[in-house]
Amino acid sequence: MTDPVAKHCERLESHLAHLERQVEQINEVVIEQGKLLERLKKEVQRQSSTMQTLELERIKANNPKPPHHQ
């Protein structure tokens, strides 16, 4: 395999193997980022719900019922 075509094929195969590995690595990163994004979304929703609850409690505490409603 000393002819130029064979060397060229070897180089192409080497580059292809390298690119395939890079695609696999990028795919792993994308999958992990997707999982992280889902966890963060759930955390934001949980915190938003907590803040809404606290805000409603604050509003109720600052606006007591009139005596005739108690």
Contacts in CASP RR format, 6 or more apart in sequence:
PFRMAT RR
TARGET T0000
AUTHOR 0000-0000-0000
METHOD contacts of the structure
MODEL  1
MTDPVAKHCERLESHLAHLERQVEQINEVVIEQGKLLERLKKEVQRQSST
MQTLELERIKANNPKPPHHQ
1 7 0 8 1.000
1 10 0 8 1.000
END
